[in-house]
């Protein structure tokens, strides 16, 4: 029996629909008192589990192999952790005009989180770009984000994200870094198990993030945070994010051309350097913002859906562009030979994208 798929004409990603539904559930039935304590504890455990799985899945050997194409990965990292934050800081004047201080903190936070992995690979494959580079760039960004995102948030957001207090830094280390390192250490023994149960673990990933969203939005409802946001403010936030995404898509595409990258590499840089990871950002926000996480994650949730819709259109348009030289020759020229696991991942991604777009 063929598994039903999400209709191609639907304008919203199914997981975003699940996130919005979870936020709606928290608005109607927020966790209170003892239930809130239980949800908070479960959310803390879910975040630790997520970062353990991130560490267990990341192949250190393949990441080190990809360093040979260091110029491309450096360009993506600079876009993710330098250009994005600079644009976020440049929007500070909107804090008291178009946005509320809480929404601006969320907007600035989204500029600090790492890039996506899966969607960057899928869009790069659809656009006939350098898929191996997208795989490595996304992995490097996620790895760097474990350290850089909390540090940047503490430095740029100040007390909104806990500041540099010893307690907040200890919480970051215990909930994010220690589980990630534990996953890396145990990868030799649990890696084959994770490979055999990818679908189940995918459900665990997404279910954990839904739990984080429910806990954060429940806290916001109990504290009355949502009464501070009007439809006009939300509309302004969407407008600001549209400008932010447009600027980053333009800078990554033409900036990569100015740096001398070929078409296949420019595609990878554009898709990996212009997007932000919802899967990594939501757990980090729950650790950094605590009770204020509900408003802090709203800009990231909206931006994530916007980037998927816009990048899908761009990727389909680029897939119709003439390729000279062929994308295969550009990939071989740009990157070292792929190890079997990375070759398999790239092939499966390309095949899956072709089925969805065909």
N, C-alpha and C positions, 0 to 999 in steps of 0.2 A: 504493500500500500504506500503510495507516494505521500510524503510528509507535506502538509499544507504550508505554503509560503506566504509571506506578507505581500499583499497586492502591490504591484509596482506603481499604481496610480496614487497610493496613499501618500500624503505629503509629510508624514511624520514617521520617524523610526519607531519600530515597535517597543524597543527598550525605553526610549524617551516617553512613550505612552505609559509604560509601566511605572516609570519614575514619577510622572505627573499624577497617575492614579494613586501611588503611594503617598504623595504629598496631599492629595485630596482626602485620603483615608485619615491621615494625621490631623487634617483640619476638622474632620467630622468626629473622629474618635481618638483624640490625643491620649498618649500614655500619661497617667498622673500618679503621684504618690509612689506606692510600692511598685506598680507596673512601670513607672518611669525609671525607677532604680534598676529593675530587671532589664528593661530595654537598653539602658545605658551600659550596663555590664555586658550584655550580649553584643552591643555595638562595638565596645572596646575589644572584645574577643574576636569579632568578625574582622576588624581592621588588622589585628595581629595576624590572623589567618591569611588575609589577602596578601600581605607583604611577605609572609612565609612562602606562599605559592609563587609570587613574583620571583623571589630569589631562587626557588627550586626549578623554575622553568627556564631561567636565563642561562644559556650556555656561555660560560666565561671564555672557553677556547674559541668559539665562533666570534665572540665580541672582539677578542684580541686579534684574531685573523683579519677582521674588518678594519682594524686601525690602519692598514696599509693604504686605505683610501681616505686618509685623515683630513684632507682639505674639505671634502664634501661634509664629513661629519662635524668638523669645526664650524662650517657655515651654518648647519642646522642648529647646533648648540648656541651659537651667537644669536641667531634669530629667536630661539626659544627663551633664552635666559638673559639676553641683553636688549635686543630691539623691542620685544614685547613689553618688558618692564619699563623701558624708557617711554614708550607710548602710553602706558598706564599712568606713569608719573606726570606726563604732559597733560593728561585729562583731569588733573587734580582741581583745576578751576571749576569743573562741572559739579564738584561735591556740594556746593551751596546754591547752585542754580538749577540744573536739570535733575541732579540725583540727590538722594539723601546720603549722609555720611556712611550709613551701613551699606547701601548699594554701591557706593564708590569703593569701599573696602573690599566688597565682593568682586567688583570689576578689576581692581588692582591685583587681587589674589589670583584671578583666572590668568592674568598675564605671567604669573610666576610658576605655574604648574608645568610639568613636562609635556612633550608631544605624545601623540597617539602612536600605536604600533599597527594594529590590525587595519584600521581604516586608511592609514597612510600607505600601507602595502597594497590594499585593494585598489585604491584610486591610482596609485603609480602603475600598477599592472594594467588597469583599464586604459590608461593614457599611453601605454607602451613606453614607460620610462624605465629607469634603472631599479628593478625590484630588489636585487641583493643589497643595494645601497640603502633603500628604504627600510629593509629589515634591520640592518645594522644601525642606521641612524635612529630609528625608533627605540631600539634596545639601549643605545648609549644615552639617549635623552631620558628614558625611564630610570636608568641607573644613576645618572647625575642628579635627577630630580629628588631622589631619596635624601640627598644631602643639601642640594642647592635650594630647593623650594622652601623647606622650613627656615633655613638661614635667611633667605631673601625676605620671606614673610615677616620674620621677627625683626629684621632691620628696617623694612619699608613700611610695615603696618603698625609697628610699635605695640601699644597696649591692646589694639584691636585683635592681635594674634598672640597675645601672651607676653610680648616683649622678649628680653633676653634673660629672664629670671631662671635660676637654676632649676626650679620645679618644672617649668615649661620645656626646657631643653632635655631634662631627664625623661619627661613624658614622651618627647619625640624619639629619643634614643630607644626607649623600652618598647614603644608601640610600633615604630616603623623600622628603625635600623637593625635592632637585635633580631626580630623575626626574619627580616630579609637576609641577614648574614647566616642565620640558622638554616634557611632554605638553601643558600649557596653551599654550605658545608654538607648538608644531607643530600644534595642533589644526586650524588653518586649512587645512593641507595634507593631514593624515592623517584628518580627521574623516569625509570621505565614504567612505574605504576601510574605516574601522571600522564605519560604518553598513552597508556592503554585506556584511561578513563577521562579523556578530554571533554566529552560532552557533559559528564556528571560534574566535573570540576568547573566547567563553564557555568553551570547552574548554581554552583556554590559561590562562584565569583559574583554573579549578578544578584543572587539572593542576599549576599552579605552587604552589597552596596545598597540594595533596597532597604535593608534593616537600618543602615546608617542614615539614609534619607528620612525614614519614618521617625527615628529617634530625634534627629535634628529638627524636623518640622514640628514634632510634638512639643519639644521644648519651646520653640518659637510661639506656638499657639498658646501654651500655658502662660507664657510671659507677655502675651499681647503684642508681640513684635510686628505681626502682619497688619495691624491697624495703622502702621506708619507708612505703608506703601499704597499709593493711589494708582489707578489705571494710567493716569498721565505720566507718573514716574516710570511705570513699567514700559510705556511706549517710548519714553526718552531713552531708557536703558537699551531697548532694542535698536534704536537709531544709532546710539553711540557704538554698540557692538558691531553693527553693520559697517560703520566707518572703519573701525579697528580691523575687521576681517579684510575689507577691501584694501586697506593700506598694506597689510602684511602679505596678501596674495600678490600685490603689485611689486613690493620690495623683494620678495623671494624670487620672483620670476625674472625681473629685469636686473636685479642685483647679481643673481647667479650668471646671467649673460655677461655682465660687466666684469665679473671675476674670471671669465674665460671657460666656463663649464659648457659641455655639449648639451644637446637637447634632452637626452635621457637623464642626465644628472640634474638638469634644471627642473625637470618634472618631479624627481625625487625630492629635491630641495624645497620646491614650492609646496608640495603636499605634506612633507614632514615638518617643515619650518613654519607653517601657517596655522597649525591645528593644536588644540589643547586636549589633554586626556581627562575625560570625565571619571574613568575608572580609578585613576591615581589621585585626582583632585578631591573627590568627595571624601574618601577616608582621611586624607591629610587635613581637610577643613574641619572635620569632626574633632581631630586632635588639637589643632591650632586655635580654633575659635570657641570651642565648648558650646555653651548655650546660645551663642550668637551665630552658630553654623548655618541655621536655616536661611537667613538672608545672605550669608556669605556665599552659599553654593548656588543661589538662584541665577546670578549672572553666568556662571559656568554652565549650568544646565541649558540655558537659553542659547549661549554661544555654541555649545556642542551641537545642538540641533541645526543651528544656522550653518555651521561649517560643513556638516554632512550634506545638506541640501545644495549649497553653493558649489562645493567641491565635486559633487556628483555631476553637475551640469558642466563644469570645466573639464573634468576627466573625459566625459563623453565627447565633448568638442575636440579635445586633443587627440582622442583615438581616431578621429577622421583626418587628422593632419598628415601630409606626406612625410614619410620617414626616410631621410638620406643622411648618413648611412642607416642601415637597419638597426632596430633597437637591440637585436642580439649582438651585433658587432660592437655597439657602443657599450653594452654591459661587459662584454669580454675585455674590451680595451680599458674600461674604467676600473674594474675590480679584479682581484685575484680569483683564481678558480674556486668555485664554491665547494665547501665540504658537503658530503651527501645529505646531512640533515637540512642544511640551508637550501640545497638544490631542491629537495623534496618539498620544503615549505613554500618556496617560490613557485614551483610548478602547481601545487595544490591551490595556492592563492589565485594564480592566473586562470586556472581552470574554473574555479568557483565564480570568479568575477565574470568570466565569459558566459557561464550558464545564466547568471542573474541578468546580465545586460542583453543577452541574445533572445 
